[in-house]
Amino acid sequence: MDDNLVLIYTAYNPMEAKAVAGNLESRGIEVITRQEPAGSALGITVGALGEMELYVHEADYADAAAILGIETSTDDETQAD
């Protein structure tokens, strides 16, 4: 897997994965989807073997997180005086 990819979302069925990926892709963010090989080979689409991980390029992570409403942490935390 590309070293510049970051996990943005874990879906628990193919329809959810396609909806989330489509939302991001329609806004110009490339999404790479990965499913557990055993689940894919056996046609399992729910549960742990049916999980689908959605990855985006590191440079797109902040935009993708904002689109999906995911809070991101920053290294620039304010320090108490």
N, C-alpha and C positions, 0 to 999 in steps of 0.2 A: 504494500500500500504506500502511496505517496507520503513522504515525510511531512509535507505541508498541509495535510488534511487533519481536520479537527472534528470530533464527534459533536454534532449539534442536536441530534434528536434520536430517540429510540421509539420506534413504532411497534405495536403489538399485533398488527395484521397488515396485509398488503394494501388494502384500501386506504388505511390511515397513512401509510408510508407514501403512497402515490399522491394523496391530497397535500401532505406537508411538502413533499418534494416539488409538486406542481406549483404550489404557492411561491416557493423560493425561486424556482426556475422562471416563472412568469415575470419575476422582478430582476432577471439577469444573473442570478446566482447559480453556479453549477453545483449540482448535488450528486454525490456518489453514494449508492445504496449497497449495503452489504448484509447478507443473511447468513446465519449459521449454515455451513455446508450440509450437515446432516438433515436439517429441516428442509432445506431446498431440495435435496435429493429425494427425500421421502414425501415431498409435497405437503409438509406440515405448515400451516399458516397461522396458527395461534399458539400461545404459551411461549415458554422459553426457547424452544426450537423454531418458533415462528417469528421471533423478534427480528426486526429489520433496523439496522443502524444507518443513519443518514449522516454523511460527512460533507463538510464544505472546506474550501481552501481557507487557510489561516487568515489570509487577507480579507476574506468575506465574512468571517465569523461575527464580528460586531454588528454588521448590517443584518445578517441572517438572524441573530439573536433578537435584535430589535423587532424584526418582522414577526417573529414567533412569540414575542413577549417574554423572552428569557432574560432574567437579570444577569448581568455580567459583573464580576468584581474587577477592580483595578488595583494596580500596585501603588497608586497614589492615594493612600488612605490618609485622612486628616489626622494629625496627631494632637492629643490633648495638651494644653499648655500647663 
